[in-house]
Amino acid sequence: MKNIKLQFLPSNFYNWRRLLSKCLLFMTCIFLLATPSAFAGIKDDRYDGNLFVVYAGNGSLVPPKVKLAQSLKEHKPTFLFFYVDDSKDCKQYAIVVSQVQAFYGKVAEIIPVDVDTIPVKASYEPTEVGYYYTSGVPQVVVFDKSGKVVLNKKGQVPYEEIDDSFRNVFDLLPREKAPVLKQRSFNEFSSELSK
C-alpha cells in the first residue's frame, strides 16, 4: 500500500479547518487575558461568598436557627454577631465565631446578622437585632438567660473575652482554674488561620 490520498475531501478543507482552529485558539487567549480577576481573599474587602462557608468552614451558622425574639423568649443565652460578607475584618473574625459555636453552640443561640438585612426603621424593639446594632462591623453582643446584655463591643473582640462572658452566664470556673479543653479542628483552612 503506497501513499493513498483521500480524494473525497478537497485540499482547501484542511486549510479552513486549520484556520478555524487557530482563530478559536486566538479568541480563547483573548478571552482569558481580558477577563478581570475575580479573586478575593481574607485580607481584602471583596465579596467572595458567605464568610462562614468560605473562611470559617462553618455554613451551619447561616441562616441562623432562631431569631433573637424567640431566643429571648426561651431565656437562652445568646450571642449576636453583626457582619458583612465583604469586610476583611469580618472574614478574619468568622473563625472566632466558629470557635464560640464549637464550645457554646449546644447551650446558647449563635445568631449571625448580616447588617445589610436589618430593615431600616426609625426605632426598634428590644427583641429586634436592629436595637443592638451600633453601626460598625464586626460587632458582638452577648445576652444572659434573662435577656440582659453582658457584652456589647465593636471590632475583633478576642475569643477569651467572649468566653469570659459566657463563663459568667453559665457560672463556670474562670479559664485559669478550669481544665484546658482541646477540640479537633473540623476545617483545614480555619485551623491554619487560628494558629
Protein Blocks (a to p, Z undefined) as FASTA:
>chain_A
ZZdddfkbcfklmmmmmmmmmmmmmmmmmmmmmpccfbdcfkbcbdebjfklmmnopakl
pccfbdfklmmmnopacddddddfkbfklmmmmmmmmmmmmmmmmmpccddddfklpccd
fbdcfkbfklmpgoiadddddddfkopafbdcedjddfklmmmmmmmmnopacfklpccd
ddddfbfklmmmmZZ
